[in-house]
């Protein structure tokens, strides 16, 4: 009768180690389950915290949206108020002009009134840059919305021939209908875009966007520095005529390039010949040099820059507009004079020339290294100023003007 019990006892003894391991594993599992439960509890508490933060963020988002909507409404109110102020300003300007006309003032006094009113308005750069990085940073952060709206309205009318937009001409001192057409237009994505730089023409002074901008900057420069002697690298243009008329008491030189056979300073049919690579002016004799799209037509523009530095007085300045590729670091030579013969390195390209229907050959496509060449030529400092102002008819996303000085600027 004891045999079955003995067998059971022997079996239990043999299974004891297995049962021990099972008990250990069971206890380990209990600990693991407890740890997991603790971790789940932590995760649950963290989830509740995240949900709370999300709710706070949603509330903050709603608050910011409400603030943004309120700010947008205030901006719209301010814009409407600003538009009203500008309209009233333009009305007063026109009333002033009509009053001067009705009083039959002498032309000199009438022009004086226009100068006095326009003197109150200074054209300021949208931003200033001394290198490529500063330029593109300025382009990113600048507000072009006003000019963008006007440009979009013009483009929306399609290639209708002529489009007139209303702006105040600082050179004429009055609000006028300025002409924009598709002369010199660019093609972007199969669509023609007006050349804002060379169009937006005032019907009274006859100057386009670029010329009016330069003329106003000349005026501001004369007012600021009290110049007595100016030199324009042009003579048969509206901007030269405007400057001489505006400043009859100043010495305003102008010239054109008439050919290699003439000596600098020679007058030919009332036009002064100058080679900007070999100017006839004495050293330290000019306060301000103005160059409107000239340097790209000069075979050795670096020599021309050195000549400008030579003839400028110690506190003199050079004001220049230059066709310029903002995406290129290095300038490119398109043509050169070698052994007294023209050598084309790239297909010939011509710009308008007031003295010739054949145009004027382009020798250089300029890049950012141009700024270094100013200082190498003898200028102490150089910067490019970018201008956009829809109220004065300066459209296009930035008209670039180079300002170089014999002292720091």
Secondary structure, 3 states (H helix, E strand, C coil): CHHHHHHHHHHHHHHHHHHHHHHHHHHHHHHHHHHHHHHHHHHHHHHHHHHHHHHHHHHHHHHHHHHHHHHHHHHHHHHHHHHHHHHHHHHHHHHHHHHHHHCCCCHHHHHHHHHHHHHCCCCCCCEEECCHHHHHHHHHHCCCHHHHHHHHHHHHCCCCCEEEEEEEECCCCEEEEEEEECCCCEEECCEEECCCCCCCECCCCCCCHHHHHHHHHHHHHHHHHCCCEEEECCCCCHHHHHHHHHCCCCEEEECECCCCCCCCCCEECCEEECCCCCCCCCCCCEEEEEEECCHHHCCCHHHHHHHHHHHEEEEEEEEEECCECCCCCCCEECEEEECCEEEECCCCCEEEECCEEEEEECCEEECCHHHHHHHHCCCCEEEEEEEEEHHHCEEEEEEEEEEEECCCC
